[in-house]
Amino acid sequence: MRNPFRIGTAIYLRPLEPEDVPGLTDWTSQPAVRTALDLFYRPLDQSAAELFLERTKNDAHDIVLGIVARETGTLCGFIGLNRIDQENSQVQLGFFLGAQKADGERCLSEAVGLMKRYVFEDMNMNRLWLYVDATATRTINMLERQGFGREAILRQDRCRNGRYADTVVMGQVRRDVRA
């Protein structure tokens, strides 16, 4: 394990490193991935990925970590906190599983659980929230098992392949975690 930030049973989270750039550029070269990450018009090339990596190291309002399989040491995806809002004690969660594994949902669920503990216990935040494509039923189900609730539907929020799609706002607050 290199530079672990949080350690789970199947995965660990660590800061992104320069050797992660090729994986990021490969993943974001796929149209479906660009759409999921809202990178519609700008796939990450080598220099853009390096700039992204540098920005994440210095941004006071974002934390981006790699999801690494403990068994192989392979980068599987990334998870991050965006829009860290100390004043209102809330933060946005985002994640992406790039290297599809047979147990990908389990790895992602574990990564979300590790970040939840970090947000509520270490950062002492009150609310964790995220946007999810309404058609991503497996992701929504996994988040509901993690204690997230559906807070809103943003109707026809995004245009994907010429069709409008809904977005689900999901969230969890500290008192729900205690319960």
Legacy VTK file of the C-alpha trace (Angstrom):
# vtk DataFile Version 3.0
C-alpha trace
ASCII
DATASET POLYDATA
POINTS 179 float
0.000 0.000 0.000
1.355 3.365 -1.039
0.390 6.470 0.881
-3.013 5.243 2.146
-5.515 7.863 3.277
-8.256 5.430 4.343
-8.035 1.646 4.385
-10.904 -0.771 3.823
-11.030 -4.538 3.446
-10.968 -4.758 -0.380
-9.769 -1.249 -1.280
-7.895 1.704 0.079
-8.046 5.378 -0.791
-4.942 7.399 -1.581
-4.043 10.735 -3.147
-3.763 10.678 -6.931
-0.199 10.442 -8.211
1.555 11.307 -11.495
1.544 7.649 -12.588
-2.289 7.757 -12.465
-2.426 10.203 -15.398
-2.451 7.537 -18.167
-5.403 5.792 -16.519
-7.314 9.056 -16.178
-6.726 9.923 -19.835
-7.736 6.424 -20.983
-10.949 6.456 -18.943
-11.972 9.950 -20.039
-11.366 9.173 -23.712
-14.528 7.042 -23.665
-17.675 9.032 -24.619
-19.840 7.389 -21.933
-17.310 8.300 -19.272
-17.047 11.920 -20.446
-20.829 12.184 -20.253
-20.949 10.671 -16.757
-18.263 13.064 -15.528
-19.708 16.119 -17.292
-16.646 16.371 -19.537
-18.822 16.553 -22.639
-16.509 18.634 -24.794
-13.116 18.095 -23.243
-11.555 14.700 -22.807
-8.475 14.836 -20.637
-5.253 14.632 -22.590
-1.895 14.202 -20.865
-1.408 17.897 -20.054
-5.032 18.417 -18.940
-4.835 15.361 -16.665
-1.574 16.655 -15.159
-3.191 20.072 -14.595
-6.218 18.375 -12.982
-3.890 16.415 -10.707
-1.993 19.550 -9.689
-5.206 21.500 -9.084
-6.631 18.820 -6.817
-3.532 18.974 -4.614
-3.934 22.703 -3.984
-7.695 23.256 -3.929
-9.123 24.041 -0.490
-12.645 23.102 -1.615
-11.936 19.727 -3.262
-10.381 16.419 -2.234
-9.833 13.759 -4.910
-8.547 10.302 -4.016
-7.762 7.177 -5.973
-9.667 3.959 -5.236
-7.062 1.197 -5.222
-7.639 -2.568 -5.040
-5.693 -3.829 -2.024
-5.017 -7.233 -3.559
-3.412 -5.949 -6.779
-2.526 -2.320 -6.046
-4.433 -1.365 -9.212
-6.173 2.014 -9.462
-9.885 1.209 -9.988
-11.345 4.705 -10.005
-11.558 7.820 -7.939
-13.745 9.383 -5.303
-13.826 12.941 -4.140
-15.366 15.669 -2.100
-16.261 18.850 -3.925
-17.669 22.181 -2.871
-16.483 21.788 0.717
-18.655 24.337 2.510
-17.470 24.820 6.106
-19.924 27.647 6.761
-22.965 25.473 6.026
-21.256 22.231 7.101
-21.915 20.342 3.871
-19.960 18.762 1.042
-20.696 17.160 -2.323
-19.571 13.582 -3.029
-18.494 12.363 -6.448
-17.017 9.087 -7.671
-16.151 7.100 -10.728
-15.158 3.470 -11.130
-12.944 3.360 -14.222
-11.505 -0.130 -14.192
-14.578 -2.325 -14.223
-14.090 -5.225 -11.872
-16.369 -8.147 -11.134
-16.710 -6.795 -7.596
-16.817 -3.154 -8.696
-20.037 -2.366 -6.852
-18.575 -3.746 -3.626
-15.390 -1.672 -4.086
-17.408 1.464 -4.781
-19.693 0.826 -1.810
-16.674 0.428 0.449
-15.108 3.638 -0.905
-18.347 5.554 -0.258
-18.474 4.159 3.282
-14.881 5.248 3.958
-15.603 8.754 2.669
-18.817 8.985 4.697
-16.917 8.215 7.897
-14.288 10.788 6.973
-16.933 13.469 6.257
-19.043 12.941 9.379
-16.375 11.933 11.890
-13.155 13.684 10.865
-14.455 16.744 8.990
-17.423 17.071 11.358
-19.778 17.958 8.501
-23.555 17.856 8.831
-24.568 16.964 5.244
-23.144 14.875 2.409
-24.906 15.009 -0.955
-24.461 14.106 -4.621
-26.059 14.077 -8.059
-26.857 10.712 -9.670
-28.173 9.974 -13.155
-31.749 8.741 -12.645
-31.095 5.739 -14.893
-28.186 4.537 -12.689
-30.440 2.295 -10.602
-27.613 0.101 -9.250
-25.762 3.166 -8.001
-28.921 4.624 -6.468
-29.664 1.299 -4.731
-26.105 1.089 -3.384
-26.361 4.644 -2.037
-29.711 3.907 -0.399
-28.131 0.892 1.312
-25.459 3.319 2.551
-28.178 5.475 4.143
-28.564 8.157 1.461
-32.061 9.344 0.650
-33.556 10.806 -2.502
-33.964 14.525 -1.895
-35.067 15.792 -5.296
-35.474 14.954 -8.961
-34.091 17.492 -11.410
-36.387 16.836 -14.350
-34.816 16.672 -17.806
-31.686 18.160 -16.280
-29.240 16.833 -18.874
-29.236 16.043 -22.547
-27.593 12.690 -23.274
-27.308 11.495 -26.854
-30.097 13.817 -27.928
-32.460 12.733 -25.132
-33.212 14.563 -21.932
-32.518 12.707 -18.691
-33.413 13.290 -15.061
-30.904 13.693 -12.240
-31.529 12.518 -8.675
-30.175 14.585 -5.789
-29.284 12.233 -2.944
-28.105 13.167 0.514
-27.475 12.150 4.058
-27.291 14.239 7.215
-25.415 13.551 10.442
-28.488 12.696 12.518
-29.415 9.959 10.013
-25.962 8.418 10.376
-26.345 8.270 14.173
-29.794 6.681 13.894
LINES 1 180
179 0 1 2 3 4 5 6 7 8 9 10 11 12 13 14 15 16 17 18 19 20 21 22 23 24 25 26 27 28 29 30 31 32 33 34 35 36 37 38 39 40 41 42 43 44 45 46 47 48 49 50 51 52 53 54 55 56 57 58 59 60 61 62 63 64 65 66 67 68 69 70 71 72 73 74 75 76 77 78 79 80 81 82 83 84 85 86 87 88 89 90 91 92 93 94 95 96 97 98 99 100 101 102 103 104 105 106 107 108 109 110 111 112 113 114 115 116 117 118 119 120 121 122 123 124 125 126 127 128 129 130 131 132 133 134 135 136 137 138 139 140 141 142 143 144 145 146 147 148 149 150 151 152 153 154 155 156 157 158 159 160 161 162 163 164 165 166 167 168 169 170 171 172 173 174 175 176 177 178
